[in-house]
């Protein structure tokens, strides 16, 4: 079921800063209805955020309305004030239905965003090419047939700025098919003439590959591939036949067909760079190393991680940039006791699985089929320890940029960065390759230190000590509150809209810029948890004993911080203050790819489905509404697995501690004793919460059915 957004154009003089409730003379969510004396245009969009941006680019639009139910949004873009707009109309006072008018001048202009519907492909796409902006790709057909005796040397696509085409999924094929069918000038070919794709099985019979690796998807015609019954198996190339429902057949490479070309460009998602499938290598491992050196984020897809289970994981730490060992550290297994799982993937095809049970580590190493994905980030060096200059670094931090540490050996992103104090940044949970200790990385202006995370002590100088800091793209400031919770900039409703559309959040306050681990929305208040920090007052005091901290920040202006020992459930101290907070969101494209709602069986599928983005190595953000509580919770999944036998996806994340909502002051508090949480949410809507008292290993788990939304990014080719 697609979420329908009906946009209606009105206009009237804007009174900047006002927010007023309005309503139409119709039940909420029943289409455009009758709005007399009002010119309107109905459109369909995916979210109220997109509707708001449509208002921002429409010159006649000065305000928009939002009407939300549990299933969809109605949106009105207004250019005439209608007398039928009545705040007190009883016809629209329904549960979960609210309308607000906000002014277009208060909106951030969409040119600052890489929104899918506003992403235009470069001039590298020839005139008349079929553009799929969501996927950052365009396709076009060559007019002159040629043989494919060597697919790598079909240069006519390259001459036009592209490559021989890959169609990576059913959803891309459906999108391309609809564009071709709508083009009256498109030649659908015949039984003797189709379009070459970059797929063949010349190296290994019946193993079809592309230049990027194993073919991720093929829509075969029934009975194909068949080698034409040839026992020598010489039909090694693949042809798309539009006249035959866009099905694929294997054909002799010496035949003549028209090449289908494509061009892809930089985008927000992850791009396949390298695959090692036990027997062969695809892509370029050197390109992967170069991407890491430029500050790219990395993800790894592990095929057959377990019986009938494929797994895609975030990479938290890359060490040994020559061989590229990627560490995914925030993984858990729950079998009555907590087991922390560290995955170390190597581009040699070696996978090391280390399990910590009750403080004892055991490891297994095996060869695995793994695919590596990297972002297109072009980060900028803003600080070098050998020639320290803070101006560029401070500017990057205050713009919300992600900051990544780069040494001659390692690469990792800081979860906390600072300005105006001795500490520059910190990174937690780096496991040792040699023993069972954990390390927190701490940087000052010229040095980098390791802290024993197990004991909260022993600060030692890191090796190597020299480092540089890379800054990614700035994030977008969308809201700022003062110490009383009053609005200084933007609107909290915009912040909520971004969060509910899948965007990541970052907060800046008191010289600290922190990545958010969990976001809570309760009514019109946003609260976030920062779960990975150490108490920096210990750093300034050069103490040998360290305290772990959990910080809860709210749009009400309240900041609550709790300190406790890494191996203890006792809160040693807590503080509460009111401060000015700036709220940033990332500028990436996020889209809903799946949802499972209680009592609703016709679940939403977006313009990319969950299967496509999983096998393209993309990240997932999960938003959950629990029936038993009054707030929603959003987090980035540390890993997502796919049970191929039962066709169930499971998202897992572990950077969370139990909280209590204080209804008196409207803020969250850390639960005492300190309890660690681990979540698993399935694509069918089952959520399992496992709780263990900090410093212990016995686990209590319970499951419930929840409303869950899955968001991901458009994958790149």
C-alpha positions in Angstrom: 0.0 0.0 0.0 1.5 3.3 -1.1 1.2 6.3 1.2 -0.8 8.9 -0.7 -0.1 12.6 -0.3 -2.6 14.9 -2.0 -1.1 18.4 -2.4 -3.4 21.5 -2.8 -2.1 24.9 -3.8 -3.2 28.0 -1.9 -1.6 31.4 -1.1 -2.0 34.3 1.3 0.3 36.8 3.0 2.8 35.0 5.2 3.1 36.0 8.8 6.5 34.6 9.5 6.9 32.5 12.6 3.2 31.7 13.1 2.0 28.1 13.3 -1.8 27.7 13.2 -4.0 24.6 13.1 -6.4 24.4 10.1 -8.8 21.9 8.7 -10.8 21.2 5.5 -14.5 20.5 5.4 -14.0 16.8 4.9 -12.9 13.8 6.9 -9.1 13.6 7.2 -7.5 11.5 4.5 -10.4 11.3 2.0 -8.6 12.9 -1.0 -8.8 16.5 -2.0 -12.5 16.8 -1.1 -14.3 20.0 -1.8 -12.4 23.2 -0.9 -14.4 26.0 -2.4 -12.8 29.1 -4.0 -9.5 27.2 -3.9 -7.4 26.4 -6.9 -5.6 23.1 -6.4 -3.5 20.5 -8.1 -3.5 16.9 -6.9 -0.1 15.1 -6.9 1.2 11.9 -5.3 4.3 12.0 -3.1 5.9 9.6 -0.6 6.0 11.8 2.5 5.0 15.1 4.0 8.7 16.1 3.7 8.4 15.9 0.0 5.2 17.9 0.0 6.9 20.6 2.1 9.7 20.8 -0.4 7.3 21.1 -3.3 5.9 24.1 -1.5 9.4 25.6 -1.2 10.0 25.4 -5.0 6.5 26.5 -6.1 6.6 30.3 -6.5 2.8 30.7 -5.8 2.9 28.5 -2.7 3.1 30.4 0.6 1.9 27.7 3.0 1.2 24.0 3.2 -1.0 21.7 5.3 -0.3 18.3 6.6 -3.0 15.8 7.6 -1.5 12.5 8.9 -3.3 9.2 9.6 -1.6 5.9 10.4 -1.6 5.0 6.7 -0.9 8.0 4.6 -0.5 11.8 4.5 -2.8 14.4 2.9 -0.8 17.5 2.0 -2.1 20.8 0.8 0.1 23.5 -1.0 -1.9 26.7 -0.8 -2.0 29.8 -2.9 -5.5 31.1 -2.0 -6.9 31.4 1.5 -10.3 29.6 1.5 -13.1 30.6 3.8 -13.7 26.9 4.2 -10.6 26.5 6.3 -12.0 26.1 9.8 -9.9 25.1 12.8 -13.0 24.0 14.7 -14.7 21.9 12.1 -15.9 18.7 13.9 -15.9 16.7 10.7 -12.1 16.5 10.9 -11.5 15.9 14.6 -10.5 12.3 14.3 -7.9 10.3 16.2 -4.3 10.5 14.8 -5.4 13.3 12.5 -3.8 16.7 12.7 -3.3 19.5 10.3 -0.8 22.4 10.5 -0.1 25.4 8.3 3.5 26.5 8.0 5.0 29.1 5.8 7.2 28.3 2.8 9.7 30.9 3.8 10.4 28.9 6.9 11.5 25.9 4.9 15.0 25.0 3.9 15.3 25.2 0.2 15.4 21.8 -1.5 18.5 22.8 -3.5 20.5 22.0 -0.3 19.2 18.4 -0.4 20.0 15.5 -2.7 16.3 14.4 -2.6 15.6 11.6 -5.1 12.8 13.4 -6.9 15.1 16.5 -7.2 18.2 14.7 -8.3 19.0 15.4 -11.9 21.5 13.3 -13.8 24.5 14.9 -15.4 25.0 15.8 -19.0 26.7 12.4 -19.5 23.3 11.0 -20.2 22.5 11.4 -23.9 19.4 13.2 -25.1 16.4 10.9 -24.8 18.0 8.6 -22.3 15.7 6.9 -19.8 16.5 8.5 -16.5 15.9 6.8 -13.1 16.9 9.6 -10.7 16.2 7.5 -7.6 18.9 5.1 -8.6 21.3 7.9 -10.0 21.3 6.1 -13.3 20.1 6.4 -16.9 19.8 3.9 -19.7 19.8 4.3 -23.5 19.7 1.9 -26.5 22.2 2.0 -29.3 20.8 2.1 -32.8 23.4 0.0 -34.6 23.5 -3.8 -33.9 26.9 -5.4 -33.3 28.2 -8.8 -32.1 29.3 -9.4 -28.5 32.3 -11.6 -29.2 34.0 -9.6 -26.5 31.6 -7.8 -24.1 34.5 -5.9 -22.6 35.3 -4.2 -25.9 31.8 -3.0 -26.9 33.1 0.5 -26.9 30.1 2.3 -28.4 28.6 2.8 -24.9 31.9 4.2 -23.6 32.0 6.6 -26.6 28.8 8.0 -25.3 29.9 8.3 -21.7 28.5 5.0 -20.4 29.0 1.3 -20.2 27.3 -1.9 -21.3 24.2 -2.1 -19.1 23.6 -4.0 -15.9 20.1 -4.3 -14.6 20.6 -5.2 -10.9 17.1 -5.9 -9.7 13.4 -6.4 -10.5 12.5 -3.0 -9.3 15.0 -1.3 -11.6 13.7 -3.4 -14.5 10.1 -2.5 -13.8 11.1 1.2 -13.7 13.0 1.0 -16.9 10.3 -1.1 -18.6 7.7 1.5 -17.8 9.8 4.3 -19.3 10.5 2.3 -22.5 6.8 1.4 -22.9 5.8 5.0 -22.6 8.3 6.0 -25.4 6.5 5.7 -28.7 9.8 5.9 -30.5 11.4 2.9 -28.7 12.2 -0.1 -30.9 11.0 -3.1 -29.0 12.9 -5.4 -31.4 11.8 -8.9 -32.5 12.6 -12.5 -32.0 15.8 -12.0 -33.9 16.9 -8.6 -32.5 17.2 -7.6 -28.8 19.6 -5.7 -26.6 22.9 -6.9 -25.2 23.4 -6.7 -21.4 26.7 -7.0 -19.5 26.0 -10.7 -18.5 27.8 -13.8 -19.6 28.9 -17.3 -18.5 32.0 -17.7 -20.6 34.4 -18.3 -17.8 32.3 -20.9 -15.9 29.3 -22.6 -17.6 26.0 -21.6 -16.0 27.7 -19.1 -13.7 26.5 -15.7 -15.0 28.6 -12.7 -14.1 28.9 -9.0 -14.9 32.0 -6.8 -14.8 31.1 -6.0 -11.2 30.6 -9.6 -10.0 28.0 -12.4 -10.0 24.8 -11.2 -11.8 22.6 -10.1 -8.9 19.3 -10.7 -10.8 18.2 -12.2 -14.1 14.6 -12.4 -15.4 14.9 -15.5 -17.6 12.4 -16.5 -20.2 10.9 -19.9 -19.2 13.2 -22.6 -20.4 16.2 -20.3 -20.4 19.2 -20.5 -20.3 19.4 -23.5 -22.5 22.4 -23.1 -24.8 20.0 -23.9 -27.6 20.5 -27.6 -26.7 24.1 -27.3 -27.7 26.2 -29.9 -25.6 29.2 -27.6 -26.0 27.3 -24.8 -24.2 28.3 -22.0 -26.5 25.4 -19.6 -25.9 27.3 -17.5 -23.4 26.0 -14.0 -23.8 22.6 -12.6 -22.6 20.0 -10.6 -24.6 17.1 -8.6 -23.3 14.0 -8.9 -25.5 11.5 -6.1 -24.9 9.0 -7.5 -27.4 8.9 -10.7 -25.2 7.8 -9.0 -21.9 11.4 -7.9 -21.3 12.6 -11.4 -20.6 16.2 -12.6 -21.0 17.7 -15.4 -23.1 21.2 -16.7 -23.6 22.5 -16.3 -27.1 25.6 -16.9 -29.2 28.0 -14.0 -28.6 28.6 -13.8 -32.4 25.0 -12.7 -33.0 24.3 -9.1 -33.7 22.1 -7.2 -31.2 21.9 -3.6 -30.1 23.9 -2.7 -27.0 21.9 -1.3 -24.1 24.0 1.3 -22.3 23.9 2.9 -18.9 25.6 5.7 -17.0 25.7 6.1 -13.2 27.0 9.0 -11.2 27.8 9.9 -7.6 25.0 9.4 -5.1 24.1 8.9 -1.5 24.1 5.2 -1.2 26.8 2.5 -1.3 28.4 1.2 -4.5 29.7 -2.3 -5.1 33.5 -2.1 -5.3 34.8 -5.6 -4.8 33.7 -9.3 -4.4 35.7 -12.4 -3.5 33.4 -15.4 -3.9 35.9 -18.1 -2.8 36.9 -18.9 -6.4 37.1 -15.6 -8.3 37.5 -11.9 -7.7 35.3 -9.2 -9.2 35.7 -5.5 -9.2 38.9 -3.8 -7.9 40.4 -4.2 -4.5 42.7 -1.3 -5.2 39.7 0.9 -5.8 38.3 -0.2 -2.4 41.5 0.9 -0.7 41.5 4.2 -2.5 37.9 4.8 -1.4 38.8 4.2 2.2 41.8 6.6 2.0 39.3 9.2 0.8 37.1 8.7 3.8 34.4 6.4 2.4 32.2 4.4 4.7 32.3 0.6 4.1 29.8 -2.2 4.3 30.2 -5.9 3.8 27.7 -8.5 2.6 28.5 -12.0 3.8 26.9 -14.7 1.7 26.0 -17.9 3.6 27.1 -16.5 7.0 25.1 -19.2 8.6 22.8 -22.0 7.3 20.3 -20.2 5.0 21.4 -16.8 6.3 23.0 -14.0 4.5 24.3 -11.0 6.5 25.1 -7.4 5.8 27.0 -5.4 8.4 28.3 -1.9 9.1 32.1 -1.6 9.2 33.1 0.3 12.3 36.9 0.1 12.0 39.3 -0.6 9.2 42.8 -1.7 10.1 45.8 -2.6 8.0 44.9 -0.5 4.9 47.2 -2.7 2.8 45.3 -5.9 3.3 42.1 -4.2 4.5 40.7 -5.9 7.6 37.2 -4.5 8.3 35.8 -4.9 11.8 32.1 -4.9 12.6 31.9 -4.7 16.4 28.3 -4.0 17.5 26.9 -7.5 17.0 25.3 -9.7 19.6 23.9 -13.2 19.9 21.5 -14.1 22.7 21.4 -17.7 23.9 20.5 -17.3 27.6 23.8 -15.3 28.0 25.0 -12.4 26.1 27.6 -13.0 23.4 29.3 -10.1 21.7 30.3 -11.0 18.2 33.2 -9.4 16.3 33.4 -10.0 12.6 36.7 -9.3 10.9 36.5 -9.5 7.1 39.5 -9.4 4.8 39.7 -8.8 1.1 41.6 -12.1 0.8 38.2 -13.8 1.5 39.0 -14.7 5.1 36.3 -14.2 7.7 37.2 -14.3 11.4 34.3 -14.6 13.8 35.2 -13.9 17.5 32.7 -14.5 20.2 33.0 -13.1 23.7 31.0 -15.1 26.3 31.3 -14.1 29.9 34.5 -12.2 29.2 36.1 -15.2 27.4 36.9 -15.0 23.7 36.9 -17.8 21.1 37.5 -17.4 17.4 36.9 -19.3 14.2 38.3 -18.4 10.8 37.1 -19.6 7.4 36.8 -18.5 3.8 33.6 -16.7 2.9 32.0 -15.2 -0.1 31.9 -11.5 0.6 31.0 -8.4 -1.3 32.3 -5.0 -0.3 30.5 -1.7 -0.8 31.7 1.9 -0.4 30.2 5.4 -0.5 31.2 8.0 -3.0 32.4 10.3 -0.3 35.1 12.8 -1.2 36.2 13.9 2.3 38.5 16.8 2.9 41.5 16.9 5.2 40.8 19.4 7.9 43.5 18.6 10.5 46.9 16.9 10.7 48.6 16.1 14.0 52.1 16.9 12.6 51.1 20.5 11.6 48.0 21.2 13.8 45.7 24.0 12.8 42.2 24.0 14.2 40.3 26.6 12.2 39.2 24.2 9.4 38.4 21.4 11.9 36.3 23.7 14.1 34.4 24.9 11.1 33.7 21.3 10.0 32.5 20.3 13.5 30.2 23.3 13.8 28.7 22.4 10.4 27.8 18.9 11.6 30.3 17.1 9.3 31.3 13.5 10.1 35.0 13.4 11.2 37.1 10.4 10.3 40.5 9.5 11.6 43.1 8.3 9.1 46.5 6.9 10.0 49.0 5.0 7.9 47.3 1.8 9.1 43.7 2.5 10.3 40.5 4.3 9.4 37.5 5.0 11.6 34.8 7.6 12.2 34.6 9.4 15.5 31.3 9.2 17.3 32.1 12.4 19.3 34.1 15.4 18.3 34.8 18.6 20.3 35.8 22.2 20.0 37.0 24.6 22.6 38.5 22.0 24.9 41.6 19.8 25.1 40.0 16.7 23.6 39.4 16.5 19.9 37.3 13.3 19.6 36.8 9.8 20.8 35.9 6.3 19.4 34.8 3.4 21.6 34.7 -0.4 21.2 37.8 -1.2 19.2 38.5 -4.9 20.0 42.0 -6.3 20.3 43.2 -8.8 17.8 45.4 -10.5 20.4 43.5 -10.6 23.7 40.1 -9.9 25.2 40.6 -6.2 25.9 38.6 -3.4 24.3 40.0 0.0 23.4 38.6 3.5 23.4 40.5 5.8 21.1 40.9 9.3 22.4 42.5 12.2 20.5 43.8 15.6 21.6 45.4 18.2 19.4 48.7 16.4 18.7 48.4 12.8 20.1 46.2 9.8 20.0 45.7 7.5 23.1 44.3 4.1 23.8 42.2 3.5 26.9 41.4 0.0 28.3 37.6 -0.1 28.0 37.3 -3.2 30.1 38.7 -1.6 33.2 38.3 2.1 32.4 42.0 2.7 33.0 45.5 2.6 31.5 45.7 5.5 29.0 48.7 4.8 26.7 50.0 6.5 23.6 48.7 4.9 20.4 51.0 3.5 17.7 51.2 5.1 15.2 50.7 8.5 16.8 50.5 10.6 13.7 47.0 11.1 12.2 44.9 13.3 10.0 41.2 14.1 10.3 38.9 14.0 7.2 35.6 15.9 7.2 32.6 14.7 5.2 29.8 16.8 3.8 28.1 19.2 6.2 24.8 18.2 7.7 21.8 20.4 7.6 20.7 22.4 10.7 16.9 22.1 10.9 16.2 23.1 14.5 17.8 24.8 17.5 16.4 25.3 21.0 17.6 27.5 23.8 18.1 26.4 27.4 14.4 26.9 28.0 13.4 24.8 25.1 12.3 27.8 23.1 12.8 27.8 19.3 15.8 29.7 18.1 15.8 28.3 14.5 13.6 26.1 12.4 10.7 24.0 13.7 10.6 20.9 15.8 7.9 19.5 13.5 10.4 19.7 10.6 12.9 17.8 12.7 10.3 15.1 13.5 9.5 14.9 9.8 13.1 14.2 8.9 13.4 11.6 11.5 10.2 9.9 10.5 11.5 9.9 6.9 14.6 7.9 8.0 17.3 10.6 8.3 20.1 10.4 10.8 20.4 13.0 13.6 23.3 14.8 15.2 23.3 17.2 18.1 25.8 20.0 19.0 25.9 21.5 22.4 28.5 22.8 24.8 31.3 22.3 22.3 30.3 18.7 21.6 29.1 17.3 18.3 27.7 13.8 18.8 26.3 11.1 16.6 22.9 9.9 17.9 22.5 6.3 18.8 18.7 6.3 19.4 16.0 8.8 18.7 12.7 9.0 20.7 9.7 11.0 19.6 7.0 11.6 22.3 4.3 13.9 21.2 6.1 17.0 19.9 9.3 16.4 21.8 12.4 14.8 20.4 14.9 13.1 22.7 18.1 11.3 21.8 20.6 8.9 23.5 24.3 9.2 23.2 25.6 5.9 24.4 29.3 5.5 23.7 31.1 8.3 25.6 33.7 8.4 28.3 33.7 11.2 30.9 36.0 13.8 29.5 36.5 15.5 32.9 38.6 12.4 33.6 40.8 13.3 30.6 41.3 16.9 31.7 42.3 15.6 35.2 44.7 13.0 33.8 43.0 10.4 35.9 43.8 6.7 35.7 40.2 5.7 36.3 37.6 6.2 33.7 33.8 6.6 33.8 31.4 5.6 31.1 28.6 8.1 30.3 25.1 7.9 28.9 23.6 11.3 27.8 20.0 12.1 27.0 19.3 15.3 25.1 15.9 16.8 24.5 14.4 19.5 22.4 13.1 20.9 25.7 16.7 22.0 26.3 17.3 19.4 29.0 20.6 17.4 29.0 21.0 14.6 31.5 24.2 12.7 31.9 24.8 9.6 33.9 28.3 8.2 34.9 29.0 4.5 35.8 31.9 2.1 35.7 32.2 0.0 32.6 31.6 -3.2 34.6 29.0 -1.9 37.1 25.3 -1.3 37.1 25.5 1.4 39.8 25.1 5.0 38.7 28.1 6.8 40.3 26.8 10.3 39.5 24.3 12.1 37.3 23.8 15.7 36.2 21.0 17.7 34.7 21.3 21.0 32.9 19.5 23.1 30.4 21.5 24.2 27.3 21.2 25.5 23.8 21.1 22.5 21.4 21.5 22.5 17.6 19.8 19.6 15.8 21.3 18.5 12.5 20.1 15.9 9.9 22.1 14.2 7.1 21.4 15.4 3.6 21.3 11.8 2.1 18.3 10.4 0.3 16.4 8.0 2.6 13.3 6.2 1.4 10.9 3.8 3.1 11.4 0.3 1.7 9.2 -1.8 3.9 6.7 -1.5 6.8 4.8 -4.0 9.0 1.9 -2.5 10.9 -0.2 -4.3 13.5 -3.6 -5.5 12.1 -2.7 -4.4 8.6 -1.7 -7.2 6.2 -1.3 -5.1 3.0 2.1 -3.7 4.0 3.9 -0.9 2.2 6.5 -1.5 -0.5 8.4 1.5 -1.6 10.0 2.2 -5.0 12.9 0.0 -3.9 12.1 -3.1 -2.0 13.9 -4.5 1.0 15.4 -7.4 -0.9 17.0 -5.1 -3.5 18.7 -2.8 -1.0 19.8 -5.6 1.2 21.7 -7.3 -1.6 23.1 -4.0 -2.7 24.8 -3.5 0.7 22.7 -0.5 1.8 22.2 0.7 5.4 18.9 0.4 7.2 17.3 2.7 9.7 14.4 1.2 11.7 11.6 3.1 13.3 9.5 1.2 15.9 6.2 2.1 17.7 5.5 -0.1 20.7 1.8 -0.4 21.6 2.7 -0.4 25.3 4.4 3.0 25.3 3.6 6.5 24.1 6.7 7.1 22.0 8.5 5.9 18.9 12.1 4.8 18.7 14.5 5.1 15.7 18.0 3.6 15.3 20.5 2.6 12.7 20.7 -1.2 12.4 24.2 -2.5 13.2 23.5 -5.5 11.0 20.6 -7.0 8.9 20.3 -10.7 8.2 18.1 -12.5 5.7 16.7 -16.0 6.3 16.5 -17.3 2.8 14.5 -20.3 3.7 11.7 -18.4 5.5 12.2 -15.1 3.6 12.5 -13.0 6.8 14.8 -10.0 7.3 16.0 -9.3 10.8 17.6 -5.9 11.8 19.7 -5.8 15.0 21.2 -3.0 17.0 22.8 -2.9 20.4 23.9 0.6 21.4 21.1 1.2 23.8 20.3 1.3 27.6 17.0 1.1 29.3 15.2 4.4 29.8 12.1 5.6 31.7 9.8 8.3 30.4 9.1 10.9 33.1 5.6 12.1 32.5 6.0 15.0 34.9 8.7 16.9 33.1 8.3 15.2 29.7 11.9 13.9 29.6 13.6 10.5 29.5 15.8 9.2 32.4 18.3 6.4 32.5 16.9 3.3 34.3 18.7 2.2 37.5 20.3 -0.3 37.8 21.9 0.3 34.5 20.6 -2.2 31.9 22.0 -2.8 28.5 19.5 -3.4 25.7 19.8 -5.4 22.5 17.0 -5.3 19.9 16.0 -7.6 17.0 13.2 -6.6 14.7 11.9 -8.7 11.9 10.3 -7.7 8.6 7.1 -9.4 9.9 6.8 -7.0 12.8 8.2 -9.1 15.7 10.5 -7.3 18.1 12.7 -9.1 20.6 14.2 -7.0 23.4 17.0 -8.6 25.4 18.1 -6.9 28.6 21.1 -7.6 30.8 22.3 -5.7 33.8 25.5 -3.9 32.9 28.6 -5.9 34.0 26.7 -9.2 34.1 26.0 -11.8 31.4 22.6 -13.4 32.2 19.9 -12.1 29.8 16.2 -11.7 30.0 14.3 -11.5 26.7 10.7 -10.9 25.6 9.0 -10.5 22.3 6.1 -8.3 21.1 4.4 -7.3 17.9 5.2 -3.7 16.9 4.6 -1.2 14.1 7.9 -1.0 12.2 9.2 1.0 9.3 12.3 0.2 7.4 14.2 3.0 5.6 17.2 2.7 3.3 19.2 4.6 0.7 19.1 4.2 -3.1 21.7 1.8 -4.2 24.4 2.7 -6.7 25.7 0.7 -9.6 
